[in-house]
């Protein structure tokens, strides 16, 4: 006879259904990320050996995910749906193993509440939808945690041995942070050993070590690489920012979770097990402290994503104070409250399914291909930028779009000069500037707008942009514009006026070799940067029979103390002995105040001799180059 369903079973079913829906919803519709596309283009090898040496070792991650994708895509292809599907399933399965582990380690009620909170957190939803090692490593870490405790409880059961060894081994070769969690569990397991389980525990642990020898060569190679060169070291507030991220960016959700130990006490559901309860936060804070120390003192490697392997234990801690004998109505109400608060904060407050902090390769490719086809490739300048143009080509091929970009990657300042000359010589009516994950220089946008001032369409998203411009007589919205003149804000040596070197029938300014500073403008931050526009464009023309080694400088001071200093070399802008346009865009740094002083000037420490014409400083209403606010 079948056993009747208990409240626990109904609640588990509801939570699991929500878990599945949140992870499956829209998972294949949004753009593959830069890291996912990078992984795909490291699958293009004919031999397994080439995959390991050229596709795995250079990545810095253990081999499992890349090898899995290599085999999986050979069978199911390279569509977004096929690529991400196993990771969505892994994220769901990892959540279930987390529930099973907490049910065994603490009790069923703590497991239900922890499972609910994890289900609604963007950390676990997001990284279940990305084809990278996080969902896979999460699955293996939670699976290992479950079989780790099962082996301690029932050492003679073969499935516990097998689960312990396989989940442990695959976890270690899925992500190095996952291996840290597994190592800690192995260490803490010593506390629970007795005569019945000690033999099984050590044999199983030794078996994982033997299996890991097959990966040792890869690990030793990757250890030489160290951290991630482009990643900044974590700040003092990193952990608070991370907790806010886990709580869907809502401080109220954090406070809500912190209330649950008190709710357990008030509802007479309080339960306390010293070893098991205190072990849970240690499984988070010990690896966090190790990673933080390494990132500060050795090489940065801290990101929100890598904490997915530790965070479940901390989440479980806040709900571990509920006893197994808690009133089912209390648990049911708590589960319902967490689901309502969690789903609302994720879907509506965080707007999770509309705003993701990843470059939109798909959107950029869609807009560029649509515009180019509509306006005609023969009548459109095409400028693009990305880490690797092949990543955008993944989507261009899906659109059936093939085109030769005028510049497809801006690798150095000389590409800006190339764009300047192409724009100057162009007879085309339209220009498209786009990028994904690697911003096109703001100077390129400004050069385009000098000839193509009308923005027909612009689609700006996180770390990506696609803009269509038209050559028209429409004037840009100029918020600020100054040229050298005789007033207190300009420090100009008027003896520099050179009537022998005219530009468009106007005199130029001669910068002599003995003039270290020239054409200095001083004004307040609030006067230059207006209406939320944080970028100033400085441009003009230079002329010299020889190379120019001077720089354009912007500095910001407060009470005589320098807060910010940036220079832009003029060297590359001079390509011939005639008049050559130079341009640079300075971004207003954060944490400056409206009354701080801005100084913009030419700096000539290497004693170049040259002429300057049409020197001007502007801010425009359409100069919005901030791509990192969701």
C-alpha positions in Angstrom: 0.0 0.0 0.0 1.3 3.4 -0.9 2.2 5.8 1.9 0.1 8.9 2.1 1.8 12.1 1.1 3.0 14.3 4.0 3.1 18.0 4.2 6.9 17.7 3.6 6.3 16.0 0.2 3.8 18.6 -1.0 6.1 21.4 0.0 9.1 19.8 -1.7 7.1 19.3 -4.9 6.0 23.0 -4.9 9.5 24.3 -4.3 11.0 21.9 -6.9 8.4 23.1 -9.5 9.3 26.8 -8.8 13.0 25.8 -9.0 12.5 24.2 -12.4 10.4 27.1 -13.8 12.8 29.8 -12.7 15.8 28.0 -14.2 14.2 26.9 -17.5 12.4 30.2 -18.2 14.1 32.1 -21.0 17.3 30.1 -20.6 18.1 29.7 -24.3 16.7 33.1 -25.5 19.3 35.4 -24.1 22.7 35.9 -25.5 25.6 33.5 -24.9 28.1 35.3 -22.7 31.7 36.1 -23.6 33.0 33.1 -21.5 30.5 30.7 -23.1 31.5 31.8 -26.6 35.2 31.5 -25.6 34.5 27.9 -24.4 32.7 27.0 -27.7 35.6 28.3 -29.8 38.0 26.2 -27.7 36.2 23.1 -28.9 37.3 23.3 -32.5 39.9 20.5 -32.3 40.2 17.3 -34.2 41.9 15.3 -31.4 41.3 14.9 -27.7 45.0 15.7 -27.1 44.6 19.0 -28.9 41.5 19.8 -26.8 43.4 19.3 -23.6 46.5 21.2 -24.6 44.9 24.1 -26.4 41.4 24.2 -25.1 41.7 23.2 -21.4 45.1 24.0 -20.0 45.1 27.7 -21.2 41.7 28.3 -19.6 42.6 28.0 -16.0 39.6 25.8 -15.1 39.8 22.0 -14.6 39.0 19.8 -17.6 35.5 18.4 -16.8 33.3 21.1 -18.3 35.3 21.6 -21.5 35.6 17.9 -22.1 31.9 17.4 -21.4 31.0 20.2 -23.9 33.4 18.7 -26.5 31.5 15.4 -26.3 28.0 16.8 -25.9 28.2 19.2 -28.8 29.4 16.5 -31.1 26.1 14.7 -30.5 23.6 17.6 -30.0 25.2 20.4 -31.9 26.0 24.1 -31.1 22.6 25.7 -30.6 22.1 27.8 -27.5 19.4 25.4 -26.3 21.6 22.3 -26.7 24.6 24.0 -25.1 22.9 25.3 -22.0 20.3 22.5 -21.3 22.6 20.2 -19.3 23.7 23.1 -17.1 20.1 24.0 -16.3 19.5 20.4 -15.4 22.7 20.4 -13.3 21.6 23.5 -11.4 18.2 21.8 -10.6 19.8 18.5 -9.6 22.4 20.4 -7.4 19.5 22.1 -5.6 17.8 18.7 -4.9 21.1 17.3 -3.6 21.4 20.3 -1.4 18.0 19.7 0.0 18.8 16.0 0.6 22.1 16.9 2.3 20.5 19.4 4.7 17.7 16.9 5.4 20.2 14.3 6.5 22.7 16.7 8.2 20.2 18.9 10.0 16.5 18.0 9.5 13.7 18.0 7.0 12.3 21.5 8.0 15.7 23.2 7.8 16.1 21.5 4.4 12.7 22.8 3.1 13.4 26.4 4.1 17.0 26.3 2.8 15.9 24.8 -0.5 13.3 27.5 -0.9 15.7 30.3 -0.3 18.3 28.9 -2.7 15.6 28.3 -5.3 14.8 32.1 -5.5 18.4 33.5 -5.3 19.7 35.0 -8.5 23.1 33.5 -7.8 21.8 30.0 -8.3 19.3 30.9 -11.1 21.8 32.8 -13.1 24.6 30.3 -13.0 22.3 27.5 -13.8 21.6 29.2 -17.1 25.2 29.6 -18.1 27.3 26.9 -19.8 30.3 27.3 -17.5 31.7 25.2 -14.7 29.5 26.7 -12.0 26.3 24.7 -12.2 28.3 21.5 -12.8 30.6 22.2 -9.9 27.6 23.1 -7.7 25.9 19.8 -8.6 29.0 17.7 -7.8 29.7 19.7 -4.6 26.2 19.2 -3.2 26.1 15.6 -4.4 29.4 14.9 -2.6 28.1 16.6 0.6 25.1 14.3 0.5 27.1 11.1 0.0 29.8 12.3 2.4 27.4 12.3 5.2 25.6 9.2 4.0 28.9 7.3 4.0 29.6 8.5 7.6 26.1 7.3 8.6 26.0 4.0 6.6 29.6 3.1 5.6 28.6 -0.4 4.4 26.2 0.8 1.7 27.9 0.5 -1.8 25.9 3.4 -3.3 27.3 5.7 -0.6 30.9 4.6 -1.5 30.2 5.1 -5.2 28.5 8.5 -4.8 31.2 9.7 -2.5 34.1 8.8 -4.9 32.5 9.8 -8.2 30.9 13.1 -7.0 34.2 13.9 -5.1 36.4 13.2 -8.2 34.1 15.0 -10.7 33.7 17.9 -8.3 37.5 18.4 -8.0 38.0 18.4 -11.8 35.0 20.7 -12.4 36.2 23.8 -10.5 39.1 24.5 -8.1 36.8 26.3 -5.7 34.5 23.3 -5.7 37.5 21.2 -4.8 38.1 23.5 -1.8 34.6 22.7 -0.5 35.2 19.0 -1.0 38.6 19.1 0.7 37.0 20.9 3.7 34.2 18.4 4.0 36.8 15.6 3.9 38.7 17.4 6.7 35.6 18.0 8.8 34.5 14.4 8.3 37.2 13.3 10.7 35.1 14.7 13.5 32.4 12.1 12.8 34.6 9.0 12.4 34.3 5.9 14.5 35.2 2.3 14.3 32.4 1.5 12.0 33.1 4.1 9.3 36.8 5.0 9.5 37.9 2.3 7.1 35.3 3.1 4.4 36.0 6.8 4.8 39.8 6.6 4.2 39.5 4.0 1.4 37.0 6.3 -0.4 39.1 9.4 0.1 42.2 7.5 -1.1 40.2 6.4 -4.2 39.4 10.0 -5.1 43.1 10.8 -4.8 44.0 7.9 -7.2 41.5 9.1 -9.7 42.7 12.7 -9.5 46.2 11.6 -10.6 44.8 11.5 -14.1 44.2 15.3 -13.9 47.4 16.2 -12.0 49.4 17.3 -15.0 46.7 19.7 -16.0 46.4 21.1 -12.5 50.1 21.6 -12.1 50.2 23.5 -15.4 47.3 25.7 -14.4 48.7 26.5 -11.0 51.6 28.2 -12.8 49.1 30.6 -14.5 47.9 31.9 -11.1 44.8 34.1 -10.9 43.0 36.1 -13.5 45.1 39.0 -14.8 42.2 41.3 -15.7 40.3 40.8 -12.5 40.6 43.5 -9.8 41.4 42.6 -6.2 38.4 42.4 -4.0 37.6 45.5 -1.9 36.8 45.7 1.8 33.1 45.8 0.9 33.2 42.7 -1.4 31.4 40.4 1.0 28.6 42.9 1.6 28.2 43.4 -2.1 28.1 39.6 -2.5 25.4 39.1 0.1 23.3 41.8 -1.6 23.7 40.0 -4.9 22.6 36.7 -3.3 19.6 38.5 -2.0 18.7 39.7 -5.5 20.0 43.2 -4.8 17.4 43.8 -2.2 18.6 44.7 1.4 15.1 43.9 2.7 15.5 40.3 1.6 18.8 40.1 3.6 17.0 41.3 6.7 14.1 39.0 6.0 16.4 35.9 6.0 18.2 37.1 9.2 14.8 37.1 11.0 14.4 33.3 10.7 16.5 32.2 13.7 14.2 34.5 15.8 11.1 33.2 14.1 12.2 29.7 15.1 12.6 30.8 18.7 9.2 32.7 18.8 7.3 29.8 17.2 8.8 27.3 19.6 10.5 25.5 16.8 14.0 26.3 18.0 16.6 23.6 17.6 20.4 23.7 18.4 23.1 21.2 17.4 26.5 22.7 18.2 28.6 20.7 15.8 26.3 20.6 12.8 25.1 24.2 13.0 28.5 25.7 13.5 30.0 23.5 10.7 27.7 25.2 8.1 29.1 28.8 8.3 32.6 27.4 8.6 32.1 25.7 5.2 31.5 29.2 3.8 33.8 31.5 5.7 37.0 29.3 5.7 37.2 29.0 1.8 36.1 32.6 1.5 38.9 33.8 3.8 41.4 31.7 1.8 40.3 33.0 -1.5 40.1 36.6 -0.3 43.7 36.4 1.2 45.0 34.9 -2.0 43.3 37.5 -4.1 44.7 40.4 -2.1 48.3 39.1 -1.5 48.9 36.8 -4.5 46.7 37.1 -7.6 43.0 38.1 -7.9 40.5 35.3 -8.4 37.5 36.4 -6.4 34.2 36.7 -8.3 30.6 36.2 -7.2 30.3 33.1 -9.4 33.0 31.1 -7.6 31.2 31.5 -4.3 28.3 29.4 -5.5 30.0 26.2 -4.1 30.2 27.6 -0.5 27.1 29.8 -0.2 24.5 27.0 0.1 26.0 26.0 3.5 25.7 29.6 4.8 22.1 29.8 3.6 21.3 26.5 5.4 22.8 28.0 8.6 20.1 30.6 8.9 17.4 27.9 8.7 19.2 25.2 10.7 17.6 26.5 14.0 14.2 25.0 13.1 13.6 21.6 14.7 12.3 18.5 13.0 9.2 18.7 15.2 8.3 22.3 14.1 4.6 22.9 13.5 3.8 22.0 9.8 1.7 25.2 9.6 4.7 27.3 10.6 7.0 25.6 8.0 4.3 25.9 5.3 3.8 29.6 6.1 7.5 30.2 6.1 8.0 28.4 2.8 5.2 30.4 1.2 6.6 33.7 2.6 10.1 33.0 1.2 8.7 32.0 -2.2 6.6 35.2 -2.4 9.4 37.5 -1.2 12.1 35.7 -3.3 10.1 35.5 -6.6 9.0 39.1 -6.3 12.5 40.4 -5.6 14.0 38.3 -8.4 11.4 38.9 -11.1 10.1 42.3 -10.4 12.5 44.2 -8.1 15.7 42.8 -9.7 14.0 42.5 -13.2 16.2 39.4 -13.6 14.9 38.2 -16.9 15.3 41.6 -18.6 18.6 42.8 -17.2 21.6 40.5 -17.0 25.2 41.7 -16.4 26.6 40.1 -19.6 27.3 41.6 -23.0 24.5 41.1 -25.4 26.3 39.5 -28.4 23.0 38.3 -29.8 21.3 41.7 -29.7 24.2 43.5 -31.2 24.5 41.0 -34.1 20.7 41.1 -34.7 20.6 44.9 -34.9 23.8 45.3 -37.0 22.7 42.7 -39.6 19.2 44.2 -39.8 20.5 47.7 -40.3 23.2 46.8 -42.8 20.7 44.8 -44.9 18.2 47.6 -44.8 20.6 50.5 -45.6 22.8 48.5 -47.9 26.3 47.3 -47.2 27.6 49.5 -50.0 26.2 52.6 -48.2 27.2 51.9 -44.6 30.5 52.2 -42.7 30.8 49.3 -40.3 32.9 49.6 -37.1 32.8 46.8 -34.5 34.7 45.7 -31.4 34.9 42.6 -29.2 37.4 40.3 -27.6 37.2 38.1 -30.6 35.1 38.9 -33.7 34.3 35.2 -34.1 32.1 35.5 -31.0 29.9 37.9 -32.8 30.1 35.8 -36.0 28.4 33.0 -34.1 25.2 35.1 -34.2 25.9 36.7 -37.6 25.9 33.3 -39.1 22.6 32.5 -37.5 21.3 35.7 -39.1 22.7 34.7 -42.5 24.8 37.9 -42.4 28.2 38.1 -44.1 30.0 41.4 -44.4 33.5 42.8 -44.3 33.7 45.3 -41.5 35.7 48.5 -42.1 37.3 47.8 -38.7 36.2 44.8 -36.7 38.5 45.2 -33.7 40.1 48.2 -32.1 43.3 46.8 -30.7 45.4 50.0 -30.3 45.3 53.8 -30.8 46.2 53.4 -34.5 42.8 51.9 -35.2 41.2 55.1 -34.0 43.4 57.0 -36.6 42.3 54.5 -39.2 38.7 55.1 -38.3 39.3 58.9 -38.4 40.6 58.6 -42.0 37.9 56.3 -43.2 35.2 58.6 -41.8 36.8 61.6 -43.4 37.1 59.9 -46.8 33.7 58.2 -46.7 30.9 59.0 -49.2 28.5 56.6 -47.5 25.3 57.9 -45.9 25.2 55.6 -42.8 27.6 54.4 -40.1 27.2 51.6 -37.6 29.3 51.4 -34.4 28.8 48.3 -32.3 30.6 46.3 -29.7 30.1 43.4 -27.2 32.1 42.9 -24.1 35.0 45.2 -25.2 33.8 48.8 -25.7 34.5 50.6 -28.9 36.6 53.7 -28.0 34.5 56.7 -27.2 36.7 58.6 -29.7 35.3 56.5 -32.5 31.7 57.5 -31.6 32.7 61.2 -31.5 34.5 61.0 -34.8 31.5 59.3 -36.4 29.1 62.0 -35.0 31.2 64.8 -36.5 30.2 63.5 -39.9 27.1 61.5 -39.1 25.5 63.6 -36.4 22.0 62.1 -36.5 21.5 59.0 -34.3 18.7 57.0 -36.0 18.7 54.1 -33.5 20.7 53.1 -30.5 20.4 50.0 -28.4 22.7 50.2 -25.4 22.8 47.3 -22.9 25.2 46.0 -20.3 28.8 46.1 -21.8 27.4 46.2 -25.3 26.0 48.7 -27.8 24.7 49.0 -31.4 24.2 52.5 -32.9 23.1 53.6 -36.3 24.1 57.1 -37.5 23.1 59.1 -40.5 24.9 61.8 -42.4 22.6 64.9 -42.1 22.7 68.5 -41.3 21.1 68.0 -37.9 23.0 69.7 -35.1 24.0 67.8 -32.0 22.8 68.8 -28.5 25.8 70.8 -27.3 25.8 71.2 -23.5 29.2 72.9 -23.1 31.6 74.3 -25.7 34.8 76.5 -25.2 37.7 77.5 -27.4 40.8 79.5 -26.4 39.9 83.1 -25.6 41.0 85.9 -23.4 39.4 85.3 -20.1 40.3 84.1 -16.6 39.5 80.4 -17.4 42.1 80.2 -20.1 45.8 80.5 -19.6 47.1 81.2 -23.1 50.2 82.9 -24.3 48.8 85.1 -27.0 52.2 85.5 -28.5 51.7 81.9 -29.7 49.3 83.1 -32.4 50.7 82.1 -35.7 49.3 83.9 -38.8 51.7 82.0 -41.1 50.2 78.6 -40.4 46.5 79.0 -41.1 43.8 76.4 -40.7 40.7 77.0 -42.8 41.8 80.7 -43.1 42.1 81.0 -39.3 45.4 81.5 -37.3 46.8 78.7 -35.3 48.6 78.5 -32.0 52.3 77.8 -32.1 53.6 75.5 -29.3 57.4 76.1 -29.1 59.8 73.5 -28.0 60.6 75.4 -24.8 56.9 75.6 -23.8 56.2 72.8 -21.4 52.5 73.7 -20.9 50.2 75.3 -23.4 46.5 76.2 -23.9 45.4 75.6 -20.3 41.7 75.7 -19.4 40.5 75.7 -15.8 36.9 75.3 -14.8 34.7 73.5 -12.2 33.5 69.9 -12.7 29.9 71.1 -12.4 30.2 73.6 -15.2 31.8 71.2 -17.7 29.8 68.0 -16.9 26.1 68.6 -17.0 22.7 66.8 -17.3 24.2 63.5 -16.3 26.7 63.4 -19.1 30.1 62.4 -17.8 32.2 62.5 -20.9 34.1 65.6 -22.3 35.4 65.6 -25.9 38.6 67.5 -26.6 39.6 67.9 -30.2 41.5 70.0 -32.7 44.2 69.8 -35.4 48.0 69.6 -35.1 50.7 70.2 -37.6 54.4 69.6 -37.5 57.2 68.5 -39.9 58.4 66.1 -37.2 56.8 63.6 -34.8 54.9 65.1 -31.9 55.5 63.6 -28.5 53.2 65.9 -26.5 50.1 64.8 -24.5 46.7 66.2 -23.8 46.1 66.2 -20.1 43.0 66.4 -17.8 43.5 66.7 -14.1 41.0 67.3 -11.2 42.0 69.0 -8.0 40.3 69.7 -4.7 41.8 72.3 -2.3 45.1 72.1 -4.1 45.3 68.3 -3.9 45.4 66.3 -7.1 42.6 63.7 -7.3 42.9 62.5 -10.8 45.3 62.8 -13.7 45.0 61.3 -17.2 46.9 62.0 -20.4 46.3 61.1 -24.0 49.3 60.9 -26.4 49.2 63.0 -29.6 51.9 61.0 -31.3 49.7 58.6 -33.3 47.4 61.3 -34.5 50.1 62.9 -36.6 50.3 60.8 -39.8 51.7 63.4 -42.2 53.2 66.9 -42.3 49.9 68.6 -43.0 47.0 69.3 -40.6 45.9 66.1 -38.6 42.9 65.9 -36.4 43.3 64.7 -32.8 40.5 63.8 -30.5 40.2 62.3 -27.0 37.3 61.7 -24.7 37.8 62.1 -20.9 35.4 60.5 -18.6 34.5 62.2 -15.3 35.8 60.0 -12.5 33.5 58.9 -9.7 33.5 60.6 -6.3 34.4 64.0 -7.6 32.4 67.0 -6.6 30.8 69.8 -8.6 33.2 72.4 -7.2 36.4 70.5 -7.9 38.7 72.1 -10.4 39.3 70.6 -13.8 42.5 71.5 -15.7 42.8 70.6 -19.4 46.1 71.5 -21.1 48.8 70.5 -23.6 51.9 69.0 -21.9 55.1 69.2 -23.9 57.9 67.8 -21.7 59.9 66.3 -24.6 60.0 69.7 -26.4 58.1 69.1 -29.5 57.5 72.0 -31.8 54.1 72.1 -33.5 51.0 74.1 -34.3 47.5 73.7 -32.9 44.2 74.8 -34.5 40.5 74.6 -33.7 41.3 73.5 -30.1 38.0 73.0 -28.4 36.4 71.3 -25.3 32.8 70.1 -25.6 30.2 68.0 -23.9 27.2 66.7 -25.9 23.8 65.4 -24.8 24.3 62.2 -26.7 27.8 61.4 -25.3 26.7 58.6 -23.0 29.4 56.0 -22.8 28.5 54.3 -19.5 27.7 50.6 -20.3 27.8 49.1 -16.8 24.6 50.3 -15.1 21.9 47.7 -15.4 
